[in-house]
């Protein structure tokens, strides 16, 4: 099975970068068997389409701005549930993911998609960081993603040495091709 984990979001708007940080965190801290591709989905928009058609299974780590749910809550949804879900999507990234899933569902092939979303507290502040609320939910967020992969038979093995969440956020705040600091 051809599998991708896509970290999605916008690191410039505080908690909205959580999915990006999750992708990088998993890439730096775990090996996966069988191997998976971990993709910096950023705010891919329409460029998400080829990924949804290329893979058999895609897990998207992102945020879900839902007013009725407390910040730090983690939701696991399949693509159809997200498409059917009523309510306003607050960020361009949320809208684009839903639109791409809807369009892809009409294509000849679309990956089986799971979204593991964390509800953000702050998606307005222009800052590369996470609020204390999301930082306190971080371990549960990562464990939920790893659990969803395990349900698909993908085993995560911790790498030697641990890259902290703070280091991951710093990499996004200060990227450098020269020093290998990026996704």
Buried (B, 14 or more C-beta within 10 A) or exposed (E): EEBBBBBBBBBBBBBBBBBBBBBBBBBBBBEBEEEBBBBBBBBBBEEBBEBBBEBEBBBBBBBBBBEEEEBBBBBBBEBEEBBEEEEEBBBEBBEBBBBBBBBBEEEEEBBBBBBBBBBBBBBEEEBBBBBEBBBEBBEEBBEBBBEBBEEBEBEBEEEEEEBEBEEBBBBBBEBEEEEEBEB
